Amino acid sequence: MPTLEAVLGRDDLLGLDVTTVIPEPAMASHVPAPAALLPLHETSLTDAHEQVRRLNTAVPAQTAA
């Protein structure tokens, strides 16, 4: 479980509804060794962006008081 999800989502702390979106393999575009995995990373990143867009439309907009 990612750290932010663990802290923000715990009922005894903030108790927020947290969804973590992580494209994999995360370091393929920065580290030469997994360069062969770059197409997989790009596909995963595109999918992550789409998931965030879907999640964003599911959350009602809140206005400042």
N, C-alpha and C positions, 0 to 999 in steps of 0.2 A: 504494500500500500504506500503510495507516495506520501511524503511528509506533509504537504499542505492538506491533502485529503484527510490524513490522520488527525491533524490538529483542528482544521476547520469543521470537519464532519462529526467529531466526537460529541456525543450528547452532553458530557460533563464539561465541555469547553464551550465552543460556539454553537454546535449542533446544526450547522448549515447543511443543506443538500448539495453535496459537492460531486461533480463529475470530472475526472481527470482524463484528458485526451493527450496521448503520447504517440507521436509517429515513430516507427521503428524501421530499421536500426538508426538510432538517433544521431550517431556520429559519422555516418557514412559520407556525408558531404564535407567533413572536416579532417578526417584521418585517412591517410593513403591506404592503409592495410585493407579496409573493407570496401575499396573503390568498386569492386565487382557488385557490391550490394546497392550501389547508388540508384539503379532503376527501382528496386524494391522500396528504398527510402522515399523516392519521389512519389511513387504511388501511395505509400502510406501517409505521406504528408498531405497529399491531395485529399485522401479519405478523411484525415483528421480535420482539415479545413471544412469539409462538407459536414462532418459531425458537429463541429462547433456552430456552423450556420443553423443546422436543425435545432440544436439545443437553444440557441439564441432566440429563435422564433417561438419556442415552447415556453419561454420565461416572459411573464407579463411585464410590460414596461412600468416603471415606477417613477412618479414625478416628485420633485423636491417640494417639501411643505413650505 
